[in-house]
Amino acid sequence: MDKDRIAGAAKEAKGTIEQVVGNVLGDAKLVADGKRDKAEGKAQNAIGSAKDIAKDALKK
């Protein structure tokens, strides 16, 4: 598993938590930051997934 997938999943989880806390507190900036972190995490996770697929393809 590529390190980007792990970091991306962590950032995505952080973003989800920020969104929930922002909604509970009524903090629009925290909600927006959470959405941004979640999107960045998804992108980083996708990059890591592509790296994993490329590594597997090279092994064959």
mmCIF file of the N, C-alpha and C atoms, coordinates in Angstrom:
data_MODEL
# 
_entry.id   MODEL 
# 
loop_
_atom_site.group_PDB 
_atom_site.id 
_atom_site.type_symbol 
_atom_site.label_atom_id 
_atom_site.label_alt_id 
_atom_site.label_comp_id 
_atom_site.label_asym_id 
_atom_site.label_entity_id 
_atom_site.label_seq_id 
_atom_site.pdbx_PDB_ins_code 
_atom_site.Cartn_x 
_atom_site.Cartn_y 
_atom_site.Cartn_z 
_atom_site.occupancy 
_atom_site.B_iso_or_equiv 
_atom_site.pdbx_formal_charge 
_atom_site.auth_seq_id 
_atom_site.auth_comp_id 
_atom_site.auth_asym_id 
_atom_site.auth_atom_id 
_atom_site.pdbx_PDB_model_num 
ATOM 1   N N  . MET A 1 1  ? 0.848   -1.176 0.000   1.00 0.00 ? 1  MET A N  1 
ATOM 2   C CA . MET A 1 1  ? 0.000   0.000  0.000   1.00 0.00 ? 1  MET A CA 1 
ATOM 3   C C  . MET A 1 1  ? 0.896   1.242  0.000   1.00 0.00 ? 1  MET A C  1 
ATOM 4   N N  . ASP A 1 2  ? 0.619   2.139  -0.906  1.00 0.00 ? 2  ASP A N  1 
ATOM 5   C CA . ASP A 1 2  ? 1.418   3.341  -1.057  1.00 0.00 ? 2  ASP A CA 1 
ATOM 6   C C  . ASP A 1 2  ? 1.148   4.317  0.085   1.00 0.00 ? 2  ASP A C  1 
ATOM 7   N N  . LYS A 1 3  ? 2.187   5.063  0.477   1.00 0.00 ? 3  LYS A N  1 
ATOM 8   C CA . LYS A 1 3  ? 2.052   6.021  1.581   1.00 0.00 ? 3  LYS A CA 1 
ATOM 9   C C  . LYS A 1 3  ? 1.042   7.118  1.259   1.00 0.00 ? 3  LYS A C  1 
ATOM 10  N N  . ASP A 1 4  ? 0.852   7.425  -0.034  1.00 0.00 ? 4  ASP A N  1 
ATOM 11  C CA . ASP A 1 4  ? -0.143  8.434  -0.415  1.00 0.00 ? 4  ASP A CA 1 
ATOM 12  C C  . ASP A 1 4  ? -1.564  7.971  -0.081  1.00 0.00 ? 4  ASP A C  1 
ATOM 13  N N  . ARG A 1 5  ? -1.806  6.677  -0.194  1.00 0.00 ? 5  ARG A N  1 
ATOM 14  C CA . ARG A 1 5  ? -3.140  6.169  0.136   1.00 0.00 ? 5  ARG A CA 1 
ATOM 15  C C  . ARG A 1 5  ? -3.422  6.325  1.627   1.00 0.00 ? 5  ARG A C  1 
ATOM 16  N N  . ILE A 1 6  ? -2.419  6.065  2.445   1.00 0.00 ? 6  ILE A N  1 
ATOM 17  C CA . ILE A 1 6  ? -2.589  6.180  3.897   1.00 0.00 ? 6  ILE A CA 1 
ATOM 18  C C  . ILE A 1 6  ? -2.786  7.639  4.288   1.00 0.00 ? 6  ILE A C  1 
ATOM 19  N N  . ALA A 1 7  ? -1.919  8.510  3.782   1.00 0.00 ? 7  ALA A N  1 
ATOM 20  C CA . ALA A 1 7  ? -2.024  9.936  4.094   1.00 0.00 ? 7  ALA A CA 1 
ATOM 21  C C  . ALA A 1 7  ? -3.328  10.518 3.564   1.00 0.00 ? 7  ALA A C  1 
ATOM 22  N N  . GLY A 1 8  ? -3.741  10.082 2.382   1.00 0.00 ? 8  GLY A N  1 
ATOM 23  C CA . GLY A 1 8  ? -4.990  10.567 1.808   1.00 0.00 ? 8  GLY A CA 1 
ATOM 24  C C  . GLY A 1 8  ? -6.201  10.163 2.636   1.00 0.00 ? 8  GLY A C  1 
ATOM 25  N N  . ALA A 1 9  ? -6.201  8.929  3.095   1.00 0.00 ? 9  ALA A N  1 
ATOM 26  C CA . ALA A 1 9  ? -7.310  8.455  3.930   1.00 0.00 ? 9  ALA A CA 1 
ATOM 27  C C  . ALA A 1 9  ? -7.365  9.231  5.244   1.00 0.00 ? 9  ALA A C  1 
ATOM 28  N N  . ALA A 1 10 ? -6.203  9.522  5.813   1.00 0.00 ? 10 ALA A N  1 
ATOM 29  C CA . ALA A 1 10 ? -6.151  10.284 7.064   1.00 0.00 ? 10 ALA A CA 1 
ATOM 30  C C  . ALA A 1 10 ? -6.671  11.704 6.845   1.00 0.00 ? 10 ALA A C  1 
ATOM 31  N N  . LYS A 1 11 ? -6.267  12.321 5.746   1.00 0.00 ? 11 LYS A N  1 
ATOM 32  C CA . LYS A 1 11 ? -6.710  13.690 5.464   1.00 0.00 ? 11 LYS A CA 1 
ATOM 33  C C  . LYS A 1 11 ? -8.211  13.725 5.177   1.00 0.00 ? 11 LYS A C  1 
ATOM 34  N N  . GLU A 1 12 ? -8.688  12.699 4.507   1.00 0.00 ? 12 GLU A N  1 
ATOM 35  C CA . GLU A 1 12 ? -10.119 12.607 4.223   1.00 0.00 ? 12 GLU A CA 1 
ATOM 36  C C  . GLU A 1 12 ? -10.920 12.487 5.524   1.00 0.00 ? 12 GLU A C  1 
ATOM 37  N N  . ALA A 1 13 ? -10.427 11.668 6.445   1.00 0.00 ? 13 ALA A N  1 
ATOM 38  C CA . ALA A 1 13 ? -11.095 11.507 7.741   1.00 0.00 ? 13 ALA A CA 1 
ATOM 39  C C  . ALA A 1 13 ? -11.075 12.818 8.522   1.00 0.00 ? 13 ALA A C  1 
ATOM 40  N N  . LYS A 1 14 ? -9.942  13.511 8.489   1.00 0.00 ? 14 LYS A N  1 
ATOM 41  C CA . LYS A 1 14 ? -9.823  14.806 9.168   1.00 0.00 ? 14 LYS A CA 1 
ATOM 42  C C  . LYS A 1 14 ? -10.845 15.790 8.600   1.00 0.00 ? 14 LYS A C  1 
ATOM 43  N N  . GLY A 1 15 ? -10.974 15.799 7.281   1.00 0.00 ? 15 GLY A N  1 
ATOM 44  C CA . GLY A 1 15 ? -11.933 16.688 6.643   1.00 0.00 ? 15 GLY A CA 1 
ATOM 45  C C  . GLY A 1 15 ? -13.358 16.394 7.045   1.00 0.00 ? 15 GLY A C  1 
ATOM 46  N N  . THR A 1 16 ? -13.685 15.114 7.157   1.00 0.00 ? 16 THR A N  1 
ATOM 47  C CA . THR A 1 16 ? -15.031 14.720 7.581   1.00 0.00 ? 16 THR A CA 1 
ATOM 48  C C  . THR A 1 16 ? -15.306 15.213 8.994   1.00 0.00 ? 16 THR A C  1 
ATOM 49  N N  . ILE A 1 17 ? -14.323 15.051 9.873   1.00 0.00 ? 17 ILE A N  1 
ATOM 50  C CA . ILE A 1 17 ? -14.481 15.505 11.257  1.00 0.00 ? 17 ILE A CA 1 
ATOM 51  C C  . ILE A 1 17 ? -14.653 17.017 11.306  1.00 0.00 ? 17 ILE A C  1 
ATOM 52  N N  . GLU A 1 18 ? -13.843 17.735 10.524  1.00 0.00 ? 18 GLU A N  1 
ATOM 53  C CA . GLU A 1 18 ? -13.964 19.194 10.486  1.00 0.00 ? 18 GLU A CA 1 
ATOM 54  C C  . GLU A 1 18 ? -15.350 19.618 10.006  1.00 0.00 ? 18 GLU A C  1 
ATOM 55  N N  . GLN A 1 19 ? -15.871 18.934 9.007   1.00 0.00 ? 19 GLN A N  1 
ATOM 56  C CA . GLN A 1 19 ? -17.202 19.267 8.500   1.00 0.00 ? 19 GLN A CA 1 
ATOM 57  C C  . GLN A 1 19 ? -18.264 19.070 9.580   1.00 0.00 ? 19 GLN A C  1 
ATOM 58  N N  . VAL A 1 20 ? -18.206 17.953 10.263  1.00 0.00 ? 20 VAL A N  1 
ATOM 59  C CA . VAL A 1 20 ? -19.205 17.650 11.291  1.00 0.00 ? 20 VAL A CA 1 
ATOM 60  C C  . VAL A 1 20 ? -19.128 18.670 12.422  1.00 0.00 ? 20 VAL A C  1 
ATOM 61  N N  . VAL A 1 21 ? -17.916 18.933 12.897  1.00 0.00 ? 21 VAL A N  1 
ATOM 62  C CA . VAL A 1 21 ? -17.749 19.902 13.982  1.00 0.00 ? 21 VAL A CA 1 
ATOM 63  C C  . VAL A 1 21 ? -18.197 21.290 13.525  1.00 0.00 ? 21 VAL A C  1 
ATOM 64  N N  . GLY A 1 22 ? -17.837 21.654 12.309  1.00 0.00 ? 22 GLY A N  1 
ATOM 65  C CA . GLY A 1 22 ? -18.253 22.950 11.773  1.00 0.00 ? 22 GLY A CA 1 
ATOM 66  C C  . GLY A 1 22 ? -19.761 23.077 11.690  1.00 0.00 ? 22 GLY A C  1 
ATOM 67  N N  . ASN A 1 23 ? -20.441 21.994 11.288  1.00 0.00 ? 23 ASN A N  1 
ATOM 68  C CA . ASN A 1 23 ? -21.908 22.019 11.223  1.00 0.00 ? 23 ASN A CA 1 
ATOM 69  C C  . ASN A 1 23 ? -22.514 22.145 12.613  1.00 0.00 ? 23 ASN A C  1 
ATOM 70  N N  . VAL A 1 24 ? -21.958 21.432 13.574  1.00 0.00 ? 24 VAL A N  1 
ATOM 71  C CA . VAL A 1 24 ? -22.481 21.484 14.950  1.00 0.00 ? 24 VAL A CA 1 
ATOM 72  C C  . VAL A 1 24 ? -22.291 22.879 15.537  1.00 0.00 ? 24 VAL A C  1 
ATOM 73  N N  . LEU A 1 25 ? -21.137 23.475 15.288  1.00 0.00 ? 25 LEU A N  1 
ATOM 74  C CA . LEU A 1 25 ? -20.831 24.792 15.851  1.00 0.00 ? 25 LEU A CA 1 
ATOM 75  C C  . LEU A 1 25 ? -21.362 25.948 15.002  1.00 0.00 ? 25 LEU A C  1 
ATOM 76  N N  . GLY A 1 26 ? -21.829 25.640 13.796  1.00 0.00 ? 26 GLY A N  1 
ATOM 77  C CA . GLY A 1 26 ? -22.300 26.692 12.899  1.00 0.00 ? 26 GLY A CA 1 
ATOM 78  C C  . GLY A 1 26 ? -21.155 27.521 12.339  1.00 0.00 ? 26 GLY A C  1 
ATOM 79  N N  . ASP A 1 27 ? -19.986 26.909 12.195  1.00 0.00 ? 27 ASP A N  1 
ATOM 80  C CA . ASP A 1 27 ? -18.787 27.589 11.702  1.00 0.00 ? 27 ASP A CA 1 
ATOM 81  C C  . ASP A 1 27 ? -18.601 27.269 10.220  1.00 0.00 ? 27 ASP A C  1 
ATOM 82  N N  . ALA A 1 28 ? -18.999 28.200 9.365   1.00 0.00 ? 28 ALA A N  1 
ATOM 83  C CA . ALA A 1 28 ? -18.938 27.981 7.914   1.00 0.00 ? 28 ALA A CA 1 
ATOM 84  C C  . ALA A 1 28 ? -17.506 27.801 7.417   1.00 0.00 ? 28 ALA A C  1 
ATOM 85  N N  . LYS A 1 29 ? -16.542 28.506 8.021   1.00 0.00 ? 29 LYS A N  1 
ATOM 86  C CA . LYS A 1 29 ? -15.142 28.368 7.603   1.00 0.00 ? 29 LYS A CA 1 
ATOM 87  C C  . LYS A 1 29 ? -14.629 26.968 7.903   1.00 0.00 ? 29 LYS A C  1 
ATOM 88  N N  . LEU A 1 30 ? -14.972 26.420 9.051   1.00 0.00 ? 30 LEU A N  1 
ATOM 89  C CA . LEU A 1 30 ? -14.540 25.075 9.416   1.00 0.00 ? 30 LEU A CA 1 
ATOM 90  C C  . LEU A 1 30 ? -15.162 24.043 8.478   1.00 0.00 ? 30 LEU A C  1 
ATOM 91  N N  . VAL A 1 31 ? -16.417 24.245 8.110   1.00 0.00 ? 31 VAL A N  1 
ATOM 92  C CA . VAL A 1 31 ? -17.082 23.350 7.160   1.00 0.00 ? 31 VAL A CA 1 
ATOM 93  C C  . VAL A 1 31 ? -16.363 23.400 5.805   1.00 0.00 ? 31 VAL A C  1 
ATOM 94  N N  . ALA A 1 32 ? -16.051 24.604 5.348   1.00 0.00 ? 32 ALA A N  1 
ATOM 95  C CA . ALA A 1 32 ? -15.360 24.761 4.061   1.00 0.00 ? 32 ALA A CA 1 
ATOM 96  C C  . ALA A 1 32 ? -13.971 24.136 4.111   1.00 0.00 ? 32 ALA A C  1 
ATOM 97  N N  . ASP A 1 33 ? -13.254 24.352 5.210   1.00 0.00 ? 33 ASP A N  1 
ATOM 98  C CA . ASP A 1 33 ? -11.926 23.741 5.356   1.00 0.00 ? 33 ASP A CA 1 
ATOM 99  C C  . ASP A 1 33 ? -12.036 22.220 5.341   1.00 0.00 ? 33 ASP A C  1 
ATOM 100 N N  . GLY A 1 34 ? -13.061 21.704 5.989   1.00 0.00 ? 34 GLY A N  1 
ATOM 101 C CA . GLY A 1 34 ? -13.276 20.262 6.017   1.00 0.00 ? 34 GLY A CA 1 
ATOM 102 C C  . GLY A 1 34 ? -13.548 19.703 4.628   1.00 0.00 ? 34 GLY A C  1 
ATOM 103 N N  . LYS A 1 35 ? -14.366 20.410 3.865   1.00 0.00 ? 35 LYS A N  1 
ATOM 104 C CA . LYS A 1 35 ? -14.659 19.967 2.501   1.00 0.00 ? 35 LYS A CA 1 
ATOM 105 C C  . LYS A 1 35 ? -13.400 19.961 1.646   1.00 0.00 ? 35 LYS A C  1 
ATOM 106 N N  . ARG A 1 36 ? -12.569 21.004 1.817   1.00 0.00 ? 36 ARG A N  1 
ATOM 107 C CA . ARG A 1 36 ? -11.318 21.087 1.054   1.00 0.00 ? 36 ARG A CA 1 
ATOM 108 C C  . ARG A 1 36 ? -10.378 19.936 1.428   1.00 0.00 ? 36 ARG A C  1 
ATOM 109 N N  . ASP A 1 37 ? -10.216 19.702 2.736   1.00 0.00 ? 37 ASP A N  1 
ATOM 110 C CA . ASP A 1 37 ? -9.347  18.613 3.183   1.00 0.00 ? 37 ASP A CA 1 
ATOM 111 C C  . ASP A 1 37 ? -9.849  17.259 2.700   1.00 0.00 ? 37 ASP A C  1 
ATOM 112 N N  . LYS A 1 38 ? -11.152 17.092 2.723   1.00 0.00 ? 38 LYS A N  1 
ATOM 113 C CA . LYS A 1 38 ? -11.744 15.830 2.275   1.00 0.00 ? 38 LYS A CA 1 
ATOM 114 C C  . LYS A 1 38 ? -11.464 15.607 0.787   1.00 0.00 ? 38 LYS A C  1 
ATOM 115 N N  . ALA A 1 39 ? -11.611 16.655 -0.015  1.00 0.00 ? 39 ALA A N  1 
ATOM 116 C CA . ALA A 1 39 ? -11.349 16.544 -1.455  1.00 0.00 ? 39 ALA A CA 1 
ATOM 117 C C  . ALA A 1 39 ? -9.863  16.284 -1.717  1.00 0.00 ? 39 ALA A C  1 
ATOM 118 N N  . GLU A 1 40 ? -8.986  16.975 -0.984  1.00 0.00 ? 40 GLU A N  1 
ATOM 119 C CA . GLU A 1 40 ? -7.550  16.751 -1.144  1.00 0.00 ? 40 GLU A CA 1 
ATOM 120 C C  . GLU A 1 40 ? -7.179  15.325 -0.754  1.00 0.00 ? 40 GLU A C  1 
ATOM 121 N N  . GLY A 1 41 ? -7.798  14.822 0.304   1.00 0.00 ? 41 GLY A N  1 
ATOM 122 C CA . GLY A 1 41 ? -7.537  13.458 0.741   1.00 0.00 ? 41 GLY A CA 1 
ATOM 123 C C  . GLY A 1 41 ? -7.972  12.434 -0.286  1.00 0.00 ? 41 GLY A C  1 
ATOM 124 N N  . LYS A 1 42 ? -9.134  12.666 -0.897  1.00 0.00 ? 42 LYS A N  1 
ATOM 125 C CA . LYS A 1 42 ? -9.610  11.749 -1.937  1.00 0.00 ? 42 LYS A CA 1 
ATOM 126 C C  . LYS A 1 42 ? -8.657  11.735 -3.122  1.00 0.00 ? 42 LYS A C  1 
ATOM 127 N N  . ALA A 1 43 ? -8.182  12.918 -3.499  1.00 0.00 ? 43 ALA A N  1 
ATOM 128 C CA . ALA A 1 43 ? -7.248  13.011 -4.627  1.00 0.00 ? 43 ALA A CA 1 
ATOM 129 C C  . ALA A 1 43 ? -5.939  12.305 -4.305  1.00 0.00 ? 43 ALA A C  1 
ATOM 130 N N  . GLN A 1 44 ? -5.419  12.527 -3.113  1.00 0.00 ? 44 GLN A N  1 
ATOM 131 C CA . GLN A 1 44 ? -4.165  11.894 -2.712  1.00 0.00 ? 44 GLN A CA 1 
ATOM 132 C C  . GLN A 1 44 ? -4.323  10.375 -2.638  1.00 0.00 ? 44 GLN A C  1 
ATOM 133 N N  . ASN A 1 45 ? -5.469  9.929  -2.162  1.00 0.00 ? 45 ASN A N  1 
ATOM 134 C CA . ASN A 1 45 ? -5.757  8.496  -2.100  1.00 0.00 ? 45 ASN A CA 1 
ATOM 135 C C  . ASN A 1 45 ? -5.798  7.910  -3.512  1.00 0.00 ? 45 ASN A C  1 
ATOM 136 N N  . ALA A 1 46 ? -6.383  8.630  -4.441  1.00 0.00 ? 46 ALA A N  1 
ATOM 137 C CA . ALA A 1 46 ? -6.455  8.161  -5.830  1.00 0.00 ? 46 ALA A CA 1 
ATOM 138 C C  . ALA A 1 46 ? -5.062  8.077  -6.451  1.00 0.00 ? 46 ALA A C  1 
ATOM 139 N N  . ILE A 1 47 ? -4.210  9.036  -6.148  1.00 0.00 ? 47 ILE A N  1 
ATOM 140 C CA . ILE A 1 47 ? -2.834  9.008  -6.647  1.00 0.00 ? 47 ILE A CA 1 
ATOM 141 C C  . ILE A 1 47 ? -2.112  7.782  -6.105  1.00 0.00 ? 47 ILE A C  1 
ATOM 142 N N  . GLY A 1 48 ? -2.281  7.520  -4.821  1.00 0.00 ? 48 GLY A N  1 
ATOM 143 C CA . GLY A 1 48 ? -1.663  6.346  -4.219  1.00 0.00 ? 48 GLY A CA 1 
ATOM 144 C C  . GLY A 1 48 ? -2.170  5.055  -4.827  1.00 0.00 ? 48 GLY A C  1 
ATOM 145 N N  . SER A 1 49 ? -3.452  5.018  -5.125  1.00 0.00 ? 49 SER A N  1 
ATOM 146 C CA . SER A 1 49 ? -4.040  3.842  -5.760  1.00 0.00 ? 49 SER A CA 1 
ATOM 147 C C  . SER A 1 49 ? -3.445  3.620  -7.149  1.00 0.00 ? 49 SER A C  1 
ATOM 148 N N  . ALA A 1 50 ? -3.279  4.697  -7.888  1.00 0.00 ? 50 ALA A N  1 
ATOM 149 C CA . ALA A 1 50 ? -2.679  4.592  -9.227  1.00 0.00 ? 50 ALA A CA 1 
ATOM 150 C C  . ALA A 1 50 ? -1.237  4.100  -9.137  1.00 0.00 ? 50 ALA A C  1 
ATOM 151 N N  . LYS A 1 51 ? -0.510  4.573  -8.131  1.00 0.00 ? 51 LYS A N  1 
ATOM 152 C CA . LYS A 1 51 ? 0.862   4.111  -7.937  1.00 0.00 ? 51 LYS A CA 1 
ATOM 153 C C  . LYS A 1 51 ? 0.888   2.610  -7.633  1.00 0.00 ? 51 LYS A C  1 
ATOM 154 N N  . ASP A 1 52 ? -0.044  2.170  -6.791  1.00 0.00 ? 52 ASP A N  1 
ATOM 155 C CA . ASP A 1 52 ? -0.119  0.751  -6.455  1.00 0.00 ? 52 ASP A CA 1 
ATOM 156 C C  . ASP A 1 52 ? -0.405  -0.093 -7.707  1.00 0.00 ? 52 ASP A C  1 
ATOM 157 N N  . ILE A 1 53 ? -1.314  0.376  -8.539  1.00 0.00 ? 53 ILE A N  1 
ATOM 158 C CA . ILE A 1 53 ? -1.664  -0.345 -9.764  1.00 0.00 ? 53 ILE A CA 1 
ATOM 159 C C  . ILE A 1 53 ? -0.446  -0.403 -10.694 1.00 0.00 ? 53 ILE A C  1 
ATOM 160 N N  . ALA A 1 54 ? 0.274   0.708  -10.798 1.00 0.00 ? 54 ALA A N  1 
ATOM 161 C CA . ALA A 1 54 ? 1.460   0.740  -11.660 1.00 0.00 ? 54 ALA A CA 1 
ATOM 162 C C  . ALA A 1 54 ? 2.532   -0.210 -11.141 1.00 0.00 ? 54 ALA A C  1 
ATOM 163 N N  . LYS A 1 55 ? 2.739   -0.250 -9.831  1.00 0.00 ? 55 LYS A N  1 
ATOM 164 C CA . LYS A 1 55 ? 3.727   -1.158 -9.247  1.00 0.00 ? 55 LYS A CA 1 
ATOM 165 C C  . LYS A 1 55 ? 3.353   -2.606 -9.520  1.00 0.00 ? 55 LYS A C  1 
ATOM 166 N N  . ASP A 1 56 ? 2.069   -2.929 -9.356  1.00 0.00 ? 56 ASP A N  1 
ATOM 167 C CA . ASP A 1 56 ? 1.604   -4.300 -9.598  1.00 0.00 ? 56 ASP A CA 1 
ATOM 168 C C  . ASP A 1 56 ? 1.785   -4.684 -11.078 1.00 0.00 ? 56 ASP A C  1 
ATOM 169 N N  . ALA A 1 57 ? 1.530   -3.740 -11.969 1.00 0.00 ? 57 ALA A N  1 
ATOM 170 C CA . ALA A 1 57 ? 1.665   -4.015 -13.398 1.00 0.00 ? 57 ALA A CA 1 
ATOM 171 C C  . ALA A 1 57 ? 3.118   -4.275 -13.772 1.00 0.00 ? 57 ALA A C  1 
ATOM 172 N N  . LEU A 1 58 ? 4.032   -3.575 -13.116 1.00 0.00 ? 58 LEU A N  1 
ATOM 173 C CA . LEU A 1 58 ? 5.446   -3.751 -13.427 1.00 0.00 ? 58 LEU A CA 1 
ATOM 174 C C  . LEU A 1 58 ? 5.976   -5.092 -12.902 1.00 0.00 ? 58 LEU A C  1 
ATOM 175 N N  . LYS A 1 59 ? 5.339   -5.623 -11.871 1.00 0.00 ? 59 LYS A N  1 
ATOM 176 C CA . LYS A 1 59 ? 5.763   -6.893 -11.315 1.00 0.00 ? 59 LYS A CA 1 
ATOM 177 C C  . LYS A 1 59 ? 5.429   -8.054 -12.229 1.00 0.00 ? 59 LYS A C  1 
ATOM 178 N N  . LYS A 1 60 ? 4.429   -7.884 -13.070 1.00 0.00 ? 60 LYS A N  1 
ATOM 179 C CA . LYS A 1 60 ? 3.956   -8.982 -13.937 1.00 0.00 ? 60 LYS A CA 1 
ATOM 180 C C  . LYS A 1 60 ? 4.701   -9.080 -15.207 1.00 0.00 ? 60 LYS A C  1 
# 
